[in-house]
């Protein structure tokens, strides 16, 4: 899978944003719903699945290893699984496109099965290091041959039975944690992961929902997640909540464009993912939760967001794990706040689809914003609510979140901003520009 041909876009300012929208299903939950459904014996049903390229790469890989996955005309996905231990040898390389989540989680899944798989990806994914997941999976017995720097393409030979381990995460990473837990599903004994800082807990919640024996303990060493191997998973019916990382763009857009009033329906508000809501409220954002409820074990609400005067803050470092994907659009919010915003503690941004710290510094500077780059984040001097100058051309670095974040920035610029390539947006949010058109009253 590769990115489509480059597609540049010039984004004019908006007069206001208004209306109700429903964002695509949560990407993290969508990946995990497909994987665990494929490991259950029987038919699972998934509604609200994110149908972006990243999740479709996961579905294609699971089909290549024996799962029957179909979508009906109403958008409901059915998955007939093969059971834990039932992965089949794929006939060809698994093309992960741009999806780091697909790659790292599927590496964990395959690590404790007696099969061999080759992982490939596009240029952006092939530049991202995989060593952080290679290390623990190798300790469990997987034989992994990677390209220089621990990168794709790589070949993984699983081991069955694999070796249960106790592994303390050197950096906060839900992907590494999840890869180890997925490998532990088909490993005899108990596999443990110790995380010093809480990361998104979708894997633990969903594993327990499918019937795996998962124990979570808070200790002096950190949070310990234990999984008992050789599990039997039961098929489930899953409703995927809206992705808070997708809702983030509209939360910021409505906050910065004068006169805006936007309701975002069905947003997942898992505490391990809701850091941006906390940060924006600290900045003075007007965000109201409507009809809070629980869907499939995940907290959900509709969010009404109205334009508000934002103020600069120092973002607490402990919010970083719960909003790591939202930092680019947080930097945009900071560009319109009164005073300076210091957002640090996010080293992880250096190894995403792009170096998001450097990419956002360059993008904001090209749009007339004063920015100071740090090793672990940015300091941004805001406009006090005024429109930023705009008028520049932004390099999106083949990164969907850079493209969408700078689209939001352009909505309150004095002069239109041109993005060099917005085609990667379809990896996570295929309807983004259609929904922008609906909210702004423009034609897509």
Residue pairs with C-beta under 8 A, 6 or more apart in sequence:
1 53
1 57
1 60
1 95
1 96
1 97
1 98
1 122
2 97
2 122
3 98
3 122
3 124
3 398
3 423
3 424
3 427
4 423
4 426
5 423
6 420
6 421
6 423
7 421
7 422
7 423
8 418
8 419
8 420
8 421
8 422
9 407
9 418
9 419
9 422
9 433
10 416
10 417
10 418
10 419
11 406
11 407
11 410
11 411
11 416
11 417
11 418
11 419
12 410
12 416
13 387
13 390
13 410
13 411
13 412
13 413
13 414
13 416
14 257
14 411
14 412
14 440
14 442
15 257
15 259
15 440
16 257
16 258
16 259
16 260
16 261
16 307
16 440
17 250
17 253
17 254
17 257
17 260
17 261
17 262
17 411
17 439
17 440
18 259
18 260
18 261
18 262
18 439
18 441
19 262
19 263
19 438
19 439
20 262
20 263
20 264
20 265
21 250
21 262
21 263
21 264
21 265
21 435
21 438
21 439
22 242
22 264
22 265
22 266
23 242
23 243
23 246
23 247
23 250
23 264
23 266
23 267
23 429
23 435
24 50
24 51
24 52
24 242
24 243
24 246
24 428
24 429
24 430
24 431
25 48
25 49
25 50
25 240
25 241
25 242
25 243
26 50
26 202
26 240
26 241
26 242
26 243
26 244
26 245
26 268
27 50
27 52
27 54
27 55
27 101
27 243
27 245
27 246
27 428
28 101
28 174
28 200
28 202
28 243
28 273
29 202
29 206
29 238
29 240
29 241
29 268
29 298
30 46
30 49
30 50
30 55
30 58
30 240
31 54
31 55
31 58
31 101
31 102
31 105
32 105
32 178
32 202
32 203
32 206
33 44
33 46
33 49
33 206
33 238
33 240
34 46
34 49
34 55
34 58
34 59
34 62
34 69
34 77
34 79
35 58
35 62
35 105
35 106
35 109
35 182
36 206
36 207
36 210
36 233
36 236
37 44
37 46
37 67
37 79
37 81
37 235
37 236
37 238
38 62
38 65
38 67
38 69
38 79
38 81
38 82
39 81
39 82
39 83
39 84
39 86
39 109
39 185
39 210
39 233
40 79
40 81
40 83
40 210
40 233
40 234
40 235
40 236
41 81
41 82
41 83
41 232
41 233
41 234
41 235
42 80
42 81
42 234
42 235
43 78
43 79
43 80
43 81
43 235
44 78
44 79
44 81
44 235
44 236
44 237
44 238
45 76
45 77
45 78
45 79
45 236
45 237
45 238
46 76
46 77
46 78
46 79
46 237
46 238
46 240
47 75
47 76
47 77
47 237
47 238
47 239
47 240
48 75
48 239
48 240
48 241
48 242
48 266
49 55
49 75
49 77
49 240
50 240
50 243
50 428
51 75
51 430
52 426
52 427
52 428
52 429
52 430
53 97
53 98
53 99
53 426
53 427
53 428
54 97
54 98
54 99
54 101
54 102
54 427
54 428
55 99
55 102
57 95
57 96
57 97
57 99
57 102
58 99
58 101
58 102
58 105
58 106
59 69
60 94
60 95
61 90
61 94
61 96
61 102
61 106
62 69
62 79
63 69
64 90
64 91
64 92
64 94
65 82
65 87
65 88
65 89
65 90
65 110
65 115
65 117
66 82
66 86
66 87
66 88
67 79
67 80
67 81
67 82
68 78
68 79
68 80
69 77
69 78
69 79
69 80
70 77
70 78
71 77
71 78
72 78
81 233
81 235
82 88
83 232
83 233
84 185
84 186
84 230
84 231
84 232
84 233
85 113
85 160
85 186
85 230
87 109
87 110
87 113
87 115
88 115
89 115
89 116
90 115
90 117
93 117
93 118
93 119
93 120
93 153
94 106
94 117
94 118
94 119
94 120
95 120
95 121
96 102
96 103
96 106
96 119
96 120
96 121
96 125
96 152
97 121
97 122
97 125
97 427
98 121
98 122
98 124
98 125
98 353
98 398
98 400
98 424
98 427
99 121
99 125
99 427
100 125
100 128
100 175
100 352
100 353
101 175
103 119
103 121
103 125
103 130
103 152
104 130
104 133
104 175
104 176
104 178
104 179
105 175
105 178
105 179
105 182
106 117
106 119
107 119
107 130
107 133
107 134
107 137
107 142
107 144
107 156
107 179
108 133
108 137
108 178
108 179
108 180
108 181
108 182
108 183
109 179
109 182
109 183
109 185
110 117
110 142
110 156
110 158
111 137
111 140
111 141
111 142
111 156
111 158
111 159
111 162
111 179
111 183
112 140
112 141
112 142
112 158
112 159
112 160
112 161
112 162
112 183
112 184
112 185
112 186
112 187
112 229
113 158
113 160
113 186
114 158
114 159
114 160
115 157
115 158
116 155
116 156
116 157
116 158
117 155
117 156
117 158
118 153
118 154
118 155
118 156
119 152
119 153
119 154
119 155
119 156
120 126
120 152
120 153
121 152
121 153
122 398
123 398
124 353
124 354
124 397
124 398
124 399
124 424
125 152
125 353
126 147
126 151
126 152
126 153
127 151
128 151
128 152
128 351
128 352
128 353
129 149
129 150
129 151
129 351
130 146
130 150
130 151
130 152
130 154
131 146
131 149
131 150
132 170
132 171
132 173
132 176
133 175
133 176
133 179
134 144
134 146
134 150
134 154
136 165
136 167
136 176
136 179
136 180
137 144
137 156
137 179
137 180
137 183
138 144
139 163
139 165
139 167
140 159
140 162
140 163
140 164
140 165
140 180
140 183
140 187
140 191
141 159
141 162
141 163
142 156
142 157
142 158
142 159
142 162
142 183
143 156
143 157
143 159
144 154
144 155
144 156
144 157
145 154
145 155
146 152
146 154
147 153
147 154
160 186
161 186
161 187
161 188
162 183
162 186
162 187
163 187
164 184
164 187
164 188
164 189
164 190
164 191
164 192
164 229
165 180
165 191
165 192
166 191
166 192
166 193
166 194
167 180
167 192
167 193
167 194
168 194
168 196
168 221
168 222
169 176
169 177
169 193
169 194
169 195
169 196
171 347
171 348
172 195
172 196
172 197
172 198
172 199
172 320
172 321
172 348
173 199
173 348
174 199
174 200
174 201
174 202
174 203
174 272
174 321
177 193
177 195
177 199
177 203
177 225
178 202
178 203
180 191
180 193
181 191
181 193
181 203
181 204
181 207
181 214
181 225
181 227
182 203
183 191
184 190
184 191
184 227
184 229
185 207
185 212
185 227
185 229
185 231
185 233
186 229
186 230
186 231
187 229
187 230
188 229
188 230
189 228
189 229
190 226
190 227
190 228
190 229
191 226
191 227
191 229
192 224
192 225
192 226
192 227
193 224
193 225
194 221
194 222
194 223
194 224
195 222
195 223
195 225
196 221
196 222
196 223
197 222
197 318
197 321
198 223
198 272
198 321
198 322
199 272
199 321
200 270
200 272
200 273
200 321
200 322
201 216
201 270
201 272
202 270
202 272
202 298
204 214
204 216
204 225
205 297
205 298
206 297
207 214
207 227
208 214
209 236
209 296
209 297
210 233
210 234
210 236
211 231
211 232
211 233
211 234
212 227
212 228
212 231
212 233
213 227
213 228
213 231
214 225
214 226
214 227
215 224
215 225
215 226
215 227
216 223
216 224
216 225
216 226
217 223
217 224
217 226
238 296
239 295
239 296
240 296
241 266
241 267
241 268
241 295
241 296
241 298
241 300
242 264
242 265
242 266
242 267
242 268
242 300
243 267
243 268
243 428
244 267
244 268
244 269
244 270
244 273
244 274
244 276
244 277
244 326
245 273
245 325
245 326
245 401
245 428
246 428
246 429
246 432
247 264
247 267
247 303
248 276
248 325
248 326
248 329
249 329
249 404
249 405
249 407
249 408
249 432
250 262
250 264
250 305
250 435
250 439
251 264
251 276
251 277
251 280
251 285
251 287
251 303
251 305
252 280
252 329
252 330
252 332
252 333
252 408
253 260
253 262
253 408
253 411
253 439
254 260
254 261
254 262
254 305
254 306
254 307
255 280
255 285
255 286
255 305
255 306
255 307
255 308
255 310
255 333
255 336
256 307
256 310
256 332
256 333
256 336
256 385
256 408
256 411
256 412
257 307
257 411
257 412
258 307
258 385
258 412
259 307
260 305
260 306
260 307
261 304
261 305
261 306
261 307
262 304
262 305
262 306
262 439
263 290
263 302
263 303
263 304
263 305
264 302
264 303
264 305
265 302
266 295
266 300
266 302
267 300
267 301
267 302
267 303
268 298
268 299
268 300
269 277
269 289
269 292
269 299
269 300
269 301
270 298
270 299
271 299
271 322
272 321
272 322
273 322
273 323
274 322
274 323
275 319
275 320
275 321
275 322
275 323
275 326
276 323
276 326
276 329
276 330
277 287
277 303
278 319
278 322
278 323
279 313
279 315
279 319
279 323
279 330
280 287
280 310
280 330
280 333
281 287
282 313
282 315
283 310
283 311
283 312
283 313
283 333
283 334
283 337
283 341
284 308
284 309
284 310
284 311
285 305
285 308
285 310
285 333
286 305
286 306
286 307
286 308
287 303
287 304
287 305
288 303
288 304
288 305
289 301
289 302
289 303
290 301
290 302
290 303
290 304
291 301
291 302
292 299
292 300
292 301
293 299
293 300
293 301
294 300
309 338
309 385
310 333
310 334
310 336
310 337
310 338
310 382
310 385
311 337
311 338
311 339
312 334
312 337
312 338
312 339
312 340
312 341
312 342
312 380
312 381
312 382
313 337
313 341
313 342
314 341
314 342
315 330
315 341
315 342
315 343
315 344
315 345
315 377
316 345
317 344
317 345
318 345
319 345
320 327
320 345
320 346
320 348
323 330
324 346
324 348
324 349
325 352
325 401
327 343
327 346
327 349
327 356
327 360
327 377
328 349
328 356
328 359
328 360
328 401
328 402
328 405
329 401
329 404
329 405
329 408
330 343
331 341
331 343
331 360
331 364
331 371
331 378
331 380
331 405
332 364
332 405
332 406
332 408
332 409
333 341
334 341
334 343
334 378
334 380
334 382
335 364
335 367
335 369
335 380
335 382
335 383
335 388
335 409
336 382
336 383
336 384
336 385
336 386
336 388
336 412
337 380
337 382
337 383
337 384
337 385
338 382
338 384
338 385
339 381
339 382
339 384
340 379
340 380
340 381
340 382
341 379
341 380
341 382
342 377
342 379
343 377
343 378
343 379
343 380
344 374
344 376
344 377
344 378
345 376
345 377
346 357
346 376
346 377
347 375
347 376
349 355
349 356
349 357
349 376
349 377
350 356
350 357
350 358
352 399
352 401
353 397
353 398
353 399
353 400
353 401
353 424
354 397
354 398
354 399
354 402
355 397
356 399
356 401
356 402
357 373
357 374
357 375
357 376
357 377
357 378
358 373
359 395
359 396
359 397
359 399
359 402
360 371
360 378
360 402
360 405
361 371
361 373
361 378
362 394
362 395
363 394
363 395
363 396
363 402
363 405
363 406
363 409
364 371
364 378
364 380
364 409
365 371
366 392
366 393
366 394
367 388
367 389
367 390
367 391
367 392
367 394
367 406
367 409
367 410
367 413
367 417
368 388
368 389
368 390
368 391
368 392
368 413
369 380
369 381
369 383
369 388
370 380
370 381
371 378
371 379
371 380
371 381
372 378
372 379
372 380
387 412
387 413
387 414
388 409
388 412
388 413
388 414
389 413
389 414
389 415
390 409
390 410
390 413
390 414
390 415
390 416
390 417
391 413
391 414
391 415
391 416
391 417
392 417
392 418
393 417
393 418
393 419
393 420
394 402
394 406
394 417
394 418
394 419
394 420
395 420
396 402
396 403
396 406
396 419
396 420
396 421
396 422
396 424
398 421
398 424
399 424
400 424
400 425
400 426
400 427
400 428
400 429
401 428
403 419
403 421
403 422
403 424
403 425
404 425
404 429
404 432
406 417
406 419
407 419
407 422
407 432
407 433
407 436
409 417
410 416
410 417
410 419
411 440
422 433
425 432
425 433
433 444
434 444
436 442
436 444
437 443
437 444
